[in-house]
Amino acid sequence: MGHPKKLRKKWKRPKKLFDKARIEYEKELKKKYGFRRKKEIWKLEYVFKNIKRRARKILATKDEKSEKILIEKVAKMGLLEKNSTLDDVLNLKLEDFCDRRLQTIVYKKGLGNTIKHARQLIAHKKVMVGDRIINQPNYLVSREEENKIKLKEKQQ
């Protein structure tokens, strides 16, 4: 029958829920990038922090092989160039990850009139990445997929 899939947590809520500076920052992100709820920001932050954590660990152990793997992964995501260093990975900001979301890219390509319209197009399965319909606005678009984003043609 196979083994059941192991469930892993994909996000972590902040330790201080009522930190004014964090709340203001998240409110700004919600407005600029069209997030619907804070949990979406926290999910993206979780991915971001894991990559930074890996980079710090590699920097401490000076593991060349792991460094190459991490930089390739980050370059494939479209956040950095192939010839980047660990310092470049550590200098990444959460906004860099927000810019790689499908919703943001659909809006910046002009497929959606506003950031919220882009989200609606994605949620209503009108956006295709290559030959796949993706209905998750938080989907991180890789560099190869960026040119393959288009609106689904209407069927008669």
C-alpha positions in Angstrom: 0.0 0.0 0.0 2.9 2.4 0.6 3.7 4.6 3.5 1.7 7.6 4.4 3.3 10.9 3.7 5.0 12.5 6.7 3.4 15.8 7.5 5.8 18.7 8.0 5.1 22.1 9.2 5.4 24.7 6.5 5.2 27.8 8.6 5.8 29.2 12.0 4.0 32.0 13.8 6.0 34.8 15.3 7.1 34.5 18.9 5.7 38.0 19.7 2.3 38.2 18.1 1.8 41.9 19.1 5.1 43.4 18.0 4.1 46.7 16.5 7.1 47.0 14.1 6.4 43.5 12.7 2.7 44.1 12.3 3.4 47.4 10.4 5.9 45.6 8.2 3.5 42.8 7.4 0.7 45.2 6.7 3.0 47.0 4.2 3.8 43.6 2.5 0.1 42.7 2.4 -0.7 45.9 0.6 2.3 45.8 -1.8 2.3 42.1 -2.8 -1.4 41.3 -2.4 -1.2 38.7 0.4 -4.6 37.8 1.7 -3.6 36.8 5.2 -0.5 36.9 7.5 -0.1 33.1 7.3 0.9 33.4 3.7 3.7 35.8 4.7 4.8 33.5 7.5 5.0 30.5 5.0 7.2 32.5 2.7 9.3 33.7 5.7 9.7 30.1 6.7 11.3 29.2 3.3 13.4 32.3 3.5 14.7 31.7 7.0 15.5 28.0 6.1 17.7 29.1 3.2 19.5 31.7 5.4 19.9 29.1 8.1 21.5 26.7 5.7 23.8 29.4 4.4 25.0 30.3 7.9 25.6 26.6 8.7 27.6 26.1 5.5 29.6 29.2 6.3 30.5 27.8 9.7 31.5 24.4 8.4 33.1 25.6 5.2 31.5 22.7 3.2 32.2 23.4 -0.5 29.8 20.8 -1.9 26.8 22.0 0.2 27.7 25.6 -0.7 27.5 24.8 -4.4 24.2 23.0 -4.0 22.6 25.8 -2.1 23.8 28.5 -4.5 22.5 26.4 -7.5 19.1 26.0 -5.7 18.8 29.8 -5.0 19.9 30.6 -8.6 17.4 28.2 -10.0 14.7 29.9 -7.9 15.7 33.1 -9.7 16.9 35.0 -6.7 20.6 35.2 -7.5 23.0 34.6 -10.4 24.9 31.2 -10.8 28.3 32.8 -9.8 27.0 34.2 -6.5 28.6 33.6 -3.1 27.2 32.7 0.3 27.4 36.4 1.3 24.9 37.1 -1.5 22.6 34.4 -0.1 22.8 36.0 3.3 22.1 39.4 1.9 18.7 38.3 0.5 15.6 40.0 1.8 12.0 38.7 2.2 11.0 41.1 -0.6 13.2 39.1 -3.0 11.1 36.0 -2.3 7.9 38.1 -2.6 9.0 39.2 -6.1 9.3 35.5 -7.2 5.6 34.7 -6.3 3.3 33.8 -9.1 0.9 36.6 -8.2 3.6 39.3 -8.3 5.0 38.1 -11.6 1.5 37.8 -13.2 0.9 41.5 -12.2 4.3 42.7 -13.3 3.9 41.0 -16.7 0.7 43.0 -17.2 -1.6 39.9 -17.3 -3.5 41.3 -14.3 -4.6 44.9 -14.0 -3.9 45.1 -10.3 -2.1 42.9 -7.8 -5.5 41.7 -6.5 -6.8 41.0 -10.0 -3.7 38.9 -10.6 -4.5 36.9 -7.5 -8.1 36.4 -8.7 -6.9 35.2 -12.1 -4.7 32.6 -10.4 -7.4 31.5 -8.0 -9.9 31.0 -10.9 -7.4 28.9 -12.8 -6.9 31.3 -15.6 -3.1 31.3 -15.4 -0.8 28.6 -16.9 2.8 28.0 -16.2 4.0 26.0 -19.2 1.2 23.5 -19.8 0.1 23.3 -16.1 -2.6 25.4 -14.5 -1.5 26.7 -11.1 -4.0 28.1 -8.7 -1.7 29.0 -5.8 -0.7 32.7 -5.7 2.2 31.8 -3.3 3.8 29.5 -5.9 7.5 30.4 -6.3 8.3 30.7 -10.0 11.7 29.5 -11.1 13.7 31.3 -13.7 12.9 28.8 -16.4 9.2 29.0 -15.8 9.1 32.8 -15.8 8.8 33.1 -19.6 6.2 30.3 -19.8 3.5 32.2 -17.8 0.4 32.9 -19.8 -3.3 33.2 -19.6 -5.4 30.2 -20.5 -7.2 30.5 -23.8 -11.0 30.5 -23.7 -12.7 27.4 -24.8 -15.8 27.6 -27.1 
